[in-house]
């Protein structure tokens, strides 16, 4: 039996196009006044890395100061699904012939808050803080010896189907008496919070409170009547469309497991996370010991070959040590052990040594020997454990 794509393409060559989708909130102003817009960009992952990172290879998709991220993503999903279903006929200059392109989403890039939103996850402050798996627990559990050790192990993987069931359960809980606390507990126990249905849940909770409120001179509405009105209001909010159309559209996107397809954003997680706060503690130790001048002199005189940075700006780094950005932390992570070897406690020096090895492995633009890279990564993981 012939492949369906052969018939659809009319015998043309069929090429798949993997796409990187990036969404973030940006300012729409040139000035420093914040004018929040949500934007979506797209890149063709089939391009070589040296081309992929160029500005003209990043394509603008959509932007709005009013539409929510999930509303923008809904339009993006419909476009990609339609293009994948119908195919795109175009001319291939390499083969000098017409071909049919079939695009698909490879992964969704963004910072941690945005990736949590596209995963219908509550974020890093949740008890179950990971958008990929169900690692975590209550504060008491995580502070216990066993609970702390479990944080560093992978939990049960999240699935789009499981997340969708959690969302549907929260909507049903919002119709019950005491729904506010029940929804709050459900979010706490699962880490699931869907931005696309937040307005539905909030509206049902507020309406339920008003209907159940005691009013002077009026009989209390029975729970059965309250449920009927809430169900009717719920149906009116759907406007005759299925509930699935109002849930996070990426949870049902073909070929996409949104929990697995949101790779960790290392700028905020590592440089502006671990490295930033470890630098803050180290700077405090140096300042308290009156060793900051010694550190600055060493930083200024260190050999900068191989850092891809003509100057580290030692005076700036030490003067504005609380206001550094990613490029400063990226350079500091690679040279700190050579600067503080006799200025700080051994535990702090060991920490910077591990951070330096981690940063070098994470900012690999090309992995030439995958097996060797994995061995080094595993050895670093052993040190962290």
Secondary structure, DSSP 8 states (H G I E B T S, - for coil): ---HHHHHHTT-EEEEEEEEEEEEEEES-SSSS--EEEEEEEEETTS-HHHHTSGGGEEEEEEESSS-HHHHHHHHHHHHHHHHHH-EEEEETTTTEEEEEEEEEEEEE--HHHHHHHTTB--TTSSS--SSB-----HHHHHSHHHHHHTTS---B--HHHHHHHHHHHHHHTTSTTHHHHHHHHHHHH-B--GGGHHHHHHHHHHHHHHHS--TTS----HHHHHHHHHHHHHHHHTTS-GGGGS-GGGG-TT--TTTSS---HIIIIIIIIIHHHHHHHHHHHHHTT-HHHHHHHHHHS--TTTT-S---HHHHHHTTTS--HHHHHHHHHHHHHHSTTTS-HHHHHHHHHHHHHHHHHT-S--S-HHHHHHHHHHHHHHH-
